[in-house]
Amino acid sequence: MQAKFTRSILFSLFFLLTVSNVYSQRVEIDRIFFKNAKVHVQYKLHDDKKDRSYQIQLYGSKDNYISPLKETTGDVGVEIYAGDSKEIIWDPFAEYGDDFNEEIALEIRGRVYIPFVKLDDFNYTSLKRGKLYDLTWTGGSSSNILNIELYKGDNKVALFSNIANVGEYDLIIPKDVQPGKGYRLRISDKSNKDDIVFSDEFKVKRKYPLALQIGAGAVVAGGIYFLITQLGGDEAGPANNDIEGAPQTPQSED
């Protein structure tokens, strides 16, 4: 399947920069190759202003370049900065199905990235599961309906949908989210796929340390053991004789 696909594909690469000064920004396609049934597009992005970021998307001719390809990873999406070693990896079979075998042209499009909303003071290094956090932002239109998603790397793990753009939201990380590093929030406009903002990365932690949870469990288990021992003793004889350190009942001298 991979061999058939590599013989039939047709590449037509084009890069469009919608910026005010076309002379200070440019792209160079270095190499295109297949590896593990995926298309790798390596490119260089040049800009005199190193702190300026771009929104980069890969498009295909199958839908006449209407919507960006979804099954892409690497240097694609928002906040892509200038550099000489950029790479987009596209999975055509995940995009179109295992039997995909067509000629297709690819097009890279980019524009200067301007966030449609701005997070206010989101400087958390960690968030605890089950705890409420006041998430605030500015910008956008009051008519915007937002989606807030929790990502770990490139994987979405939680969705908070249909949020009115009122500038604030009570965020609670679900209790079933695995603790760890590399999490971030993705805020997007539900009606405009190009309007995306990411938070800085943070850790997800348990609301209570694991040691305290284990300690609480041990106390409960001890109480259950004590109760069962007492109940068992009532059937077999005096329970307090079976429990080490329990006070002894005085015996009748009759």
Buried (B, 14 or more C-beta within 10 A) or exposed (E): EEEEBEEEBEEEBEBEBEBEEEEEBEBEBEEBEBEEBBBBBBBBBEBEEEEBBBBBBBBBBBEEBEEBBEBBBBBBBBEBBBEEEBBBBBBBBBBBEEEBBEEBBBBBBBBBBEBBBEBEEBEBEEBBBEEEBEBBBEBBEEEBEBBBBBBBEEEEBBEBEEBEBEBEBEBBBEEEBEBEEEBBBBBBBEEEEEBBBBBEBBBBBEEEEEEEEEEEEEEEEEEEEEEEBBEEBEEEEEBBEEEEEBEEEEEEEE
